[in-house]
Amino acid sequence: MKHVRRLPPSLFLSLVHVCLVQANYAPYFFDNGARSTNGNMALFSLSEDTPVGTHVYTLNGTDPEGDPVTYGLAYEAGSRRYFSVDKNLGNVTLIEELDREKEDEIEVIVSISDGLSTVSEKVRILVMDANDESPEFINTPYIVQVPENTPSGSSIFKIEAVDKDTGSGGSITYFLQNIHANKFTIDRHSGVLRIKTGVTLDYEKSRTHFVVVVAKDGGGKLRGDNKVFSATTTVTVNVEDVQDTPPMFIGTPYYGYVYEDTLAGSEVLTVVALDGDRGKPNSIHYCIVNGSEGSFEISNTTGAISVIKSPNHLKKEVYELKVQASEVSQEGDVSVYAFAVVTIRVVDLNNHPPTFYGENGPQNRFELTMYEHPPEGEILRGLKITVNDSDQGANAKFNLRLVGPGGIFRVVPQTVLNEAQVTIIVENSAAIDYEKFKVLTFKLLAIEVNTPEKFSSTADVVIRLLDTNDNVPKFSSDYYIARIPENSPGGSNVVAVTATDPDSGLWGEVKYSIYGTGADLFLIHPSTGIIYTQPWAVLDAEVNSKYNFYVKAEDTDGKYSLAEVFITVLDVNDHSPEFNENIQEKTMIIGSPVKIEAIDQDAEEPNNIVDYSIMQADPANVFDIDQSTGEIKLKSYIRSLDIIHNITKNKDCIWSLVVQAKDRGSPSFSTTAVLKIDITEETLHKGPMAAFLMQTKDNPMKALGVLAGVMGIMVLITILISTAMFWRNKRSNKITPVRRIIKKRQTPQPRAVRMEWLKFKRPSNAAEKFVVEDDAKSLQNENSNNNIQVVPVPPTAPVPPPPPALAPRGDAPGWRVPTVSGSLTPKFINKQLKKRGHGSAHNALVSELKMKFEKRNAAIGEPHI
């Protein structure tokens, strides 16, 4: 049997592990080409305008054994880190902004690992250009010096700009701003600046030109959009002067003057000429070509013209010199020249000012005395003034004017040549007023017109005024208002009036007087103007409280003015209140007041306001009185005669009161009266008629007038109705039956059928002043028209207010009698009412009317209804 040797287990496991290690393969990247966005980033390119944070590539590889792989990015030492990678997914992200102009290639070490093996590769990433750069001008600033005679179309300068971009973004074209206003043009490709064809430069017109040049690239993509960038620069073109302009005279035209006192050799004026080429000017040489006639000369270098003869030997008044100015070069050659005309005038010297003369020679003060307010247009003949200027021509021409208060006088003439007589004329007579100006002072001014010296002279004109009586006395006010108490004694001062007359002397003295219907009680002091009452005058506000009259102020010539005076007489409490009678009798119906009245004759309040009070009453605490009206009434608890009987044992109910009437003046006055009041209860039926009778008990004439007016109205109405019925029946030839009329009038029960008359008689006491009687008159129809015509004959009286009802209806409420000053006899009324009833009187009257109408109808043979 063959023996087999076994290996230990640990050795077996080690052999298996060695075999497995020897069988592991390294991971690798996929190579997907140049334009692929995943793989190993070989031949990968990226635009420089890619935004930071963009996922730009995906590393992609595998492991032969299928193990998971991880990815990594590494950079050379000192290099910027532009990318980061997700080690598991292989996503590469841009983390740093790219700039191709600074770095156009990026070296990156990419790696892939399966955990055991790591494969690394160095790749080169190309940064692609984007149009992110603007053109830039080099060698700025641009300043060019160009002679003004440079031919048009000539090249004067070359502008150069660069753009760091590539392709179209790096190509540059040039052009000028405001090309139409420019004198230059530029080649769009080369940047050569030229003078425009047909254009020349002129130093004298413009020494410097500023040309704005624009450089623009060809455009390109930037972050997905087409972008075009440009830049500008300014080219300063300085024009250099060239001798091409003749000299120019400055300050033309030239005028000079030679005066009569000018000395020979004196300078008259200087002409100035400058080289037109001011950049490099030549010197100027002056000379007189003609016109001098040996009288003037000029400095060759300064241009100063001088007179070489005495003015007395000059034969002409005006000289015209032709002066030449020539340019002399540094070499001494005369190149160009110019001419100017110089006018020199020989003039008289203005050495005499205007002078004023009086009758005795030169004079500078003139005086005159005259009355105020002379006629307008009058010449002040007392002033003898002459003015003269010894110069000749324009030097002797001057103006005259008055300086002082304006518009009062005017001077003639206003313009003088050599000499004139001065006349002063009145222009405003009202302003020549002695009361305003005692003396008028003016300056007479003469001043030359057309001379540069403007010589002048003055003379004082003093006018002393004499007064005339030209003013009317004038009051300080158009009216005066005064007040005086009525108890003022005779001769009391009332008011002082004042008038002034501004005239002087006797013409200014004022005399006062008064007149008018209200002036009888007053006097005025003729010189002081104090108005006072007549010594015998007694003022009474109750008789007349207002006076007005006129006061007159008059001067010695009879000129005067008027003012009106208003005087009010102030009331003084000098009257006591007065009752009509010191002992009065009144009848009071319980529930209604009686009134007592006193009159104060004072004119004004509060002197004539009366207050009433009860001074004494028997018994007391029964009556109240209204302080203002004087109405007396019973206390509110007294409502019947029974209560009165309980208060006093006096069954007559006649009580006495002492009533005081007191005014409100200061001091106050009072009067008392005894009032006997007969108290009774109302017994009449209440109604308007009863109230009227009670009110007129103490005034029978008032009642008679009212009733007469009522009857007159009733007669007038009856006549109108009768006339209307007559004419209606006459037109129809038919008589209306009486029954028809009666039937229509039964319902309203007219109150005019039954007449109750008041018969006035002398009663034995105040309660029997009125007696009621029944007066039934026969009714007749005189017109035979079946109309009842009641014609009472009223007494003559004024038309009263509408009549009260005289016959109350049976069912009417009882009459209520208001306050009266007398009493009716209740017993008489009760008897009449018992004796005659309203219904019986009415029925009897209707029966009588019916019988008369039936008889008349039977007589004419017409049936009745």
KAHUGI-V238701 format. One record per pair of residues at least 4 apart in sequence whose ideal C-beta (glycine too) atoms are under 6 Angstrom apart, sorted by the first residue. I is the first residue (numbers start at 0). J is the second residue. Records with the same first field share a line. If there is no record, write none. Layout:
I: J + J
This chain:
6: 10 + 11
23: 115
24: 63
25: 116 + 118
26: 60 + 62 + 68 + 111 + 113 + 118
27: 60
28: 38 + 39 + 60 + 111
29: 38 + 59 + 60
30: 38
31: 35 + 38
33: 42
36: 56
37: 57 + 59
38: 59
39: 109 + 120
40: 56 + 109 + 122
41: 122
43: 124
44: 125 + 127
45: 49 + 55
46: 127 + 129
47: 97 + 98 + 99 + 126 + 129
48: 129 + 221 + 222
49: 53 + 93
51: 93 + 96
53: 93
54: 90 + 92
55: 91 + 93
56: 91
57: 89 + 90
58: 70 + 89
59: 89
60: 68 + 111
62: 66 + 68 + 113
66: 113
68: 111 + 113
69: 86 + 112
70: 84 + 86 + 89 + 111
71: 110
72: 82 + 84 + 107
73: 108
74: 78 + 80
81: 95 + 105
82: 91
83: 92 + 94
84: 91
85: 90
97: 126
99: 103 + 126 + 128
100: 163
103: 126
104: 123
105: 124
106: 123
107: 122
108: 119 + 121
109: 120 + 122
110: 117 + 119
111: 118
112: 117
128: 164 + 165
129: 221
130: 164 + 168 + 219 + 221 + 226
131: 221
132: 162 + 163 + 164
133: 228 + 230
134: 160 + 162 + 171 + 214 + 216 + 230
135: 161
136: 160 + 232
137: 159
139: 232
141: 234
142: 235
143: 155 + 156 + 236
144: 237 + 239
145: 149 + 155 + 236 + 238
146: 239 + 241
147: 200 + 201 + 202 + 238 + 241
148: 241
149: 153
151: 194 + 196 + 197 + 198 + 199
152: 196
153: 194
154: 191 + 193
155: 192
156: 192
157: 190 + 191
158: 190 + 212
159: 190
160: 171 + 214
162: 169 + 171 + 216
164: 168 + 169
165: 169
167: 217 + 218 + 219
168: 216 + 219
170: 217
171: 214 + 216
172: 187 + 215
173: 185 + 187 + 190 + 214
174: 187 + 213
175: 181 + 185
176: 211
177: 181
182: 195 + 198
183: 192 + 210
184: 193 + 195
185: 192
186: 191
194: 198
200: 238
202: 206 + 238 + 240 + 278
203: 244
206: 238
207: 237
208: 236
209: 233 + 235
210: 234
211: 231 + 233
212: 232 + 234
213: 229 + 231
214: 230
215: 229
216: 228
218: 225 + 227
221: 226
240: 276 + 278 + 279
242: 276
244: 275 + 276
245: 275 + 335 + 337
246: 272 + 274 + 283 + 324 + 326 + 337
247: 273 + 275
248: 272 + 339
249: 271
251: 339
253: 270 + 341
254: 342
255: 267 + 268 + 343
256: 344 + 346
257: 261 + 306 + 310 + 345
258: 346 + 348
259: 310 + 347 + 348
260: 348
261: 265 + 310
263: 308 + 309
264: 305
265: 306
266: 303 + 305
267: 304 + 306 + 343
268: 304
269: 302 + 303
270: 302 + 322
271: 302
272: 283 + 324
274: 280 + 281 + 326
281: 326 + 327 + 328
282: 327
283: 324
284: 299 + 325 + 327
285: 297 + 299 + 302 + 324
286: 323
287: 291 + 297 + 320 + 322
288: 321 + 323
289: 321
290: 319 + 320 + 321
291: 295 + 320
294: 308 + 313
295: 304 + 306
296: 305 + 307
297: 304
298: 303
308: 312
313: 345
316: 345
317: 344
318: 343
319: 340 + 342
320: 341
321: 340
322: 339 + 341
323: 336 + 338
324: 337
325: 333 + 336
326: 334 + 335
327: 333
328: 332 + 334
347: 391
349: 390 + 394 + 450 + 452
351: 388 + 389 + 390
352: 454 + 456
353: 386 + 388 + 397 + 445 + 456
354: 361 + 387
355: 362 + 386 + 458
356: 361 + 385
357: 362
358: 383
363: 458
364: 459
365: 382 + 384 + 460
366: 461
367: 379 + 381 + 382 + 462
368: 463
370: 465 + 467
371: 431 + 432 + 433 + 464 + 467
372: 428 + 431 + 469
373: 377 + 425
375: 425 + 428
377: 425
378: 422 + 424
379: 423
382: 423
384: 421
385: 420
386: 419 + 421 + 445
387: 418
388: 395 + 397
390: 394 + 395
391: 395
393: 449
394: 450
395: 417
396: 416 + 448
397: 415 + 445 + 446 + 447 + 448
398: 414 + 446 + 448
399: 410 + 413 + 445
400: 444
401: 408 + 410 + 441
402: 442 + 444
403: 441
406: 427
407: 427 + 430
408: 423 + 426
409: 424 + 426
410: 423
411: 422
412: 419
415: 419
433: 464 + 466
434: 501
438: 463
439: 462
440: 461
441: 460
442: 457
443: 458 + 460
444: 457
445: 456
446: 455
447: 453 + 454
466: 503
468: 502 + 506 + 556
470: 500 + 501 + 502
471: 558 + 560
472: 498 + 500 + 509 + 552 + 554 + 560
473: 560
474: 498 + 562
475: 497
477: 562
478: 563
479: 494 + 496 + 564
480: 565
481: 493 + 494 + 566
482: 567 + 569
483: 487 + 493
484: 569 + 571
485: 538 + 539 + 540 + 568 + 571
486: 571
487: 491
489: 532 + 534 + 535 + 536
490: 531 + 534
491: 532
492: 529 + 531
493: 530 + 531
494: 530
495: 528 + 529
496: 528 + 550
497: 528
498: 509 + 552
500: 507 + 509 + 554
502: 506 + 507
503: 507
505: 555
506: 554
509: 552
510: 525 + 553
511: 523 + 525 + 528 + 552
512: 551
513: 518 + 523 + 548 + 550
514: 518 + 549
515: 548 + 549
517: 546 + 547 + 548
518: 548
520: 532 + 533 + 536
521: 530 + 532
522: 531
523: 530
524: 529
532: 536
538: 568
540: 544 + 568 + 570 + 602
541: 600 + 602
544: 568 + 602
546: 566
547: 565
548: 564
549: 561 + 563
550: 562 + 564
551: 559 + 561
552: 560
553: 559
554: 558
570: 601 + 602 + 603 + 606
572: 601 + 606 + 664
574: 599 + 600 + 601
575: 668 + 670
576: 597 + 599 + 609 + 660 + 662 + 670
577: 597 + 598
578: 597 + 672
581: 672
582: 673
583: 674
584: 675
585: 593 + 676
586: 677 + 821 + 822
587: 593 + 676 + 678
588: 679 + 681
589: 680
591: 817 + 818
592: 630 + 631 + 632 + 818
593: 631
594: 629 + 630
595: 629 + 658 + 674
596: 629
597: 609 + 660
599: 607 + 609 + 662
601: 606 + 607
604: 608
605: 663
606: 662 + 664
608: 663
609: 660 + 662
610: 626 + 661
611: 624 + 626 + 629 + 660
612: 659
613: 624 + 656 + 658
614: 657 + 659
615: 657
616: 622 + 656
617: 655
618: 647
622: 631
623: 632
624: 631
625: 630
633: 637
637: 642
640: 680
643: 652
652: 678
653: 675 + 677
654: 676
655: 673 + 675
656: 674
657: 671 + 673
658: 672 + 674
659: 669 + 671
660: 670
661: 667 + 669
662: 667 + 668
681: 816
682: 825
683: 689 + 814 + 816 + 828
684: 813 + 814
685: 813 + 814 + 815
686: 807 + 814
687: 803 + 804
688: 803 + 804 + 805
689: 814 + 816
690: 816 + 817
691: 803
692: 769 + 823
693: 816 + 819
694: 819
695: 701 + 702
696: 768 + 819 + 821 + 822
697: 820 + 821
699: 759
702: 757
704: 796 + 799
705: 799
707: 793 + 794 + 796
708: 796 + 798 + 799
709: 802
710: 791 + 793
711: 793
713: 751
714: 790
717: 788 + 789
721: 782 + 786 + 788
724: 784 + 786
725: 782 + 784
728: 784
734: 785
735: 785
736: 863 + 864
737: 785 + 852
738: 742 + 863 + 864
739: 864
750: 804 + 806
752: 844
753: 806 + 840
754: 774
755: 771 + 773 + 805
756: 772 + 774
757: 769
758: 770 + 772
762: 767 + 768
763: 767
765: 821 + 822
766: 822 + 824
767: 824
768: 821
769: 823
771: 831
773: 835
778: 787
807: 811
809: 837
830: 834
835: 840
853: 863
856: 861 + 863
